[in-house]
Amino acid sequence: MIIDTHAHLYYDDIVSEMDKVLERAAESGISRIIVPAVDIQTSVKIISLCDKYEMLYGAVGFHPGDIKDTESGDIKLLEEFLQHPKVVAVGEIGLDYYWDVSYKDKQIYFFKEQIEIAKDKNLPVIVHTRNSTKEAVEIITEKYDGNLKGQFHCFSGTSEDLDEILKLENFFVSFCGNVTFKKYKDINIIENVPVNKLLSETDTPYLSPEPFRGKRNEPAYIKYTLKKISEIKNIECGKLETAIYRNVMNLFFTI
């Protein structure tokens, strides 16, 4: 069995054919899909989808790219969403210094606030980083205790960043379809991630793996990414999938 820990399934073109998307996912061996939010509006959509589809679970939070329009009072709404029985994480949260650094201080403030909420609720965090992995790891390390756990999704940090993450017992990393691209340069980083620190994701609808590059991604394509990772790590794909499934269950679904 496989769990896609990161698929943004709330876009209208996906919702309009959700039954077929989930059918293809199931045919690919996927048993559960976690759908992360980026703001209040997507959090509401995700909770509605989770109520409708047994396979779907949610994560609610404020993406750093959407912090510009987020108010401090919205944190209260986040805490309400976290009461839903199918919300299994706080996310997608983090830091993004690629698109706009005008709101850097606000990004850091909301990142830290959401980390504290996750600790209080004993929920994992799903961390987004872009041109910011080092600082995000430093903040996680600063806040780290027995109640803080989570995932650095679509990992794009350095070997040094990975070394720091591996020191955190309850943190994992995951990779997306771009690892299948011919020009992907971080093979050595994947080689150095212990299997017991790996999770599975697609980041649907982004980063479709080969042979679907340039097309809309979907959970069913996760098999191509996992196959590539198994080749890089020289591990039989079925064994890799079993180990990752265990990691995902322990992080998101074990109380």
C-alpha positions, 0 to 999 in steps of 0.5 A: 500500500502507498500513501500520497502525503501531499496532493493539492486536490482542491483545484476545480479541474481536479474536483470535477473528475475526483471520482476518476482521479481517486479510482486511478490512485487506488489502481496504483496501490494508493490507500490514502491521500493527504490534501494540504491547505494553503489558506482559509479558503482551501482549508474549508474545501479540504474538510468538505472533500474529506467528508465526501471521500473516504480515501482523503485526509486533510492538513490545514495551515497557512502557506508562506506564499499566502501569508501576505493576505493572512491576519493574526486572527485567522489562527483561531479559525485554524484551531477550529479546523484542527478539531476535524477527525480527518485533519492529520497535520498542520500544513502546508507551512514554512518559509519561501524566499523565492517569490517574495521576501517582502513579508519575510518577518510575517512568514517567520511569525506565522511559521513559528505560531503554527509550529506551536499549535501543532505541538499543542495539538500533538500533530505533525507539521508539513514544511514547505521551503524554497530558498529557505531550507537552512533557516526553516531547519534552524527554526524547527531545531529551535522549537524541537521537543518531544511533541514536534514532528513532521515532514520536509516536503519536496526536499530541495535543501543541501547535504548540510540541511539534510544532516541537521534534519536527520538529527531530529528523531521525528522528522522525515523528508520526501521527494517529488516527480522531479527526481525522475528528470534527466537533469536532476542533480541531487542524487547523492542526497537521496542516496544519503536519506535512510529509508526510515526517514523517507515519505511518499508524495506527488505534490499534485498537480505540480512536478509530474514525473517522467513520462508525464512531465509538463502535464497535470500531476495526480496521485496515481503517478507516485509509482514512477517517483518511488520506482526512481528512488528505489533505483537510486537507493538500490532497494527493491521497490516493493520493500521501499514502498512497505518501509515508507508506508510504515513511516507515513502511518507512524507519523500521520495516523498513529495517535 
